[in-house]
Amino acid sequence: MPPKKTDAEKVEKPKRTRIKKNVETVDAEQKPKRTKTKKIPAVPIEVQQETETKIETVDYKNNGREKIFALDIGTRSVIGIVAELEKDGKLNIIATHREEHKTRAMLDGQIHDVPQVSAIINKVRDALIDKVGKLKSAAVAAAGRA
């Protein structure tokens, strides 16, 4: 504990005083003065015409291009992707569809319920055929343990 200060050591702090400037007292019955409002001249507002956004729909079913169908058979879901090969060599993905397995038909990448996995593959394929038309072949990825 620090030693106590003697009276000689104590320094008096100056008292704080508040300075009030230009304080007016207002009678409660007096109405406040109103100032004139400035009139702003009306400026004509330009009306913007709404432009119609045209969304171009492409008919992938009958465009004559070859479609590439990729199918990923995973442990939790089956994913189908359909793409078209562009002139510059790039793939343009035109449709995707994903279906999850209803039960544990796949365990660690291995098929345990072939009929159920087959039914999910058919659902994915049919959904993609509805979107893009006929599919001739598929590239399949089904990884698992060796």
Contacts in CASP RR format, 6 or more apart in sequence:
PFRMAT RR
TARGET T0000
AUTHOR 0000-0000-0000
METHOD contacts of the structure
MODEL  1
MPPKKTDAEKVEKPKRTRIKKNVETVDAEQKPKRTKTKKIPAVPIEVQQE
TETKIETVDYKNNGREKIFALDIGTRSVIGIVAELEKDGKLNIIATHREE
HKTRAMLDGQIHDVPQVSAIINKVRDALIDKVGKLKSAAVAAAGRA
26 32 0 8 1.000
58 94 0 8 1.000
60 67 0 8 1.000
60 82 0 8 1.000
60 84 0 8 1.000
60 94 0 8 1.000
60 95 0 8 1.000
60 131 0 8 1.000
60 132 0 8 1.000
60 133 0 8 1.000
61 132 0 8 1.000
61 133 0 8 1.000
61 134 0 8 1.000
63 84 0 8 1.000
65 84 0 8 1.000
65 85 0 8 1.000
66 84 0 8 1.000
66 85 0 8 1.000
66 136 0 8 1.000
67 82 0 8 1.000
67 83 0 8 1.000
67 84 0 8 1.000
67 94 0 8 1.000
67 132 0 8 1.000
67 133 0 8 1.000
67 135 0 8 1.000
67 136 0 8 1.000
68 82 0 8 1.000
68 83 0 8 1.000
68 84 0 8 1.000
68 85 0 8 1.000
68 91 0 8 1.000
68 139 0 8 1.000
69 80 0 8 1.000
69 81 0 8 1.000
69 82 0 8 1.000
69 125 0 8 1.000
69 128 0 8 1.000
69 135 0 8 1.000
69 136 0 8 1.000
69 137 0 8 1.000
69 138 0 8 1.000
69 139 0 8 1.000
70 80 0 8 1.000
70 81 0 8 1.000
70 82 0 8 1.000
70 83 0 8 1.000
70 138 0 8 1.000
70 139 0 8 1.000
70 140 0 8 1.000
70 141 0 8 1.000
71 78 0 8 1.000
71 79 0 8 1.000
71 80 0 8 1.000
71 81 0 8 1.000
71 121 0 8 1.000
71 124 0 8 1.000
71 125 0 8 1.000
71 138 0 8 1.000
71 139 0 8 1.000
71 140 0 8 1.000
71 141 0 8 1.000
72 78 0 8 1.000
72 79 0 8 1.000
72 80 0 8 1.000
72 81 0 8 1.000
72 140 0 8 1.000
72 141 0 8 1.000
72 142 0 8 1.000
73 106 0 8 1.000
73 111 0 8 1.000
73 117 0 8 1.000
73 121 0 8 1.000
73 140 0 8 1.000
73 141 0 8 1.000
73 142 0 8 1.000
74 106 0 8 1.000
74 109 0 8 1.000
74 142 0 8 1.000
74 143 0 8 1.000
75 101 0 8 1.000
75 106 0 8 1.000
75 107 0 8 1.000
75 108 0 8 1.000
75 109 0 8 1.000
76 100 0 8 1.000
76 101 0 8 1.000
76 106 0 8 1.000
77 98 0 8 1.000
77 99 0 8 1.000
77 100 0 8 1.000
77 101 0 8 1.000
78 98 0 8 1.000
78 99 0 8 1.000
78 101 0 8 1.000
78 117 0 8 1.000
78 120 0 8 1.000
78 121 0 8 1.000
78 124 0 8 1.000
79 96 0 8 1.000
79 97 0 8 1.000
79 98 0 8 1.000
79 124 0 8 1.000
80 96 0 8 1.000
80 97 0 8 1.000
80 98 0 8 1.000
80 124 0 8 1.000
80 125 0 8 1.000
80 128 0 8 1.000
81 93 0 8 1.000
81 95 0 8 1.000
81 96 0 8 1.000
82 93 0 8 1.000
82 94 0 8 1.000
82 95 0 8 1.000
82 96 0 8 1.000
82 128 0 8 1.000
82 131 0 8 1.000
82 132 0 8 1.000
82 135 0 8 1.000
83 91 0 8 1.000
83 92 0 8 1.000
83 93 0 8 1.000
83 94 0 8 1.000
84 91 0 8 1.000
84 92 0 8 1.000
84 94 0 8 1.000
85 91 0 8 1.000
85 92 0 8 1.000
86 92 0 8 1.000
94 131 0 8 1.000
94 132 0 8 1.000
95 128 0 8 1.000
95 131 0 8 1.000
95 132 0 8 1.000
97 124 0 8 1.000
97 127 0 8 1.000
97 128 0 8 1.000
97 131 0 8 1.000
98 124 0 8 1.000
99 120 0 8 1.000
99 123 0 8 1.000
99 124 0 8 1.000
99 127 0 8 1.000
100 120 0 8 1.000
101 116 0 8 1.000
101 117 0 8 1.000
101 120 0 8 1.000
102 116 0 8 1.000
102 120 0 8 1.000
103 113 0 8 1.000
103 116 0 8 1.000
104 112 0 8 1.000
104 113 0 8 1.000
105 111 0 8 1.000
105 112 0 8 1.000
105 113 0 8 1.000
105 116 0 8 1.000
105 117 0 8 1.000
105 120 0 8 1.000
106 112 0 8 1.000
106 117 0 8 1.000
108 144 0 8 1.000
108 145 0 8 1.000
109 142 0 8 1.000
109 143 0 8 1.000
109 144 0 8 1.000
109 145 0 8 1.000
110 144 0 8 1.000
110 145 0 8 1.000
111 117 0 8 1.000
111 142 0 8 1.000
125 135 0 8 1.000
125 138 0 8 1.000
128 135 0 8 1.000
129 135 0 8 1.000
END
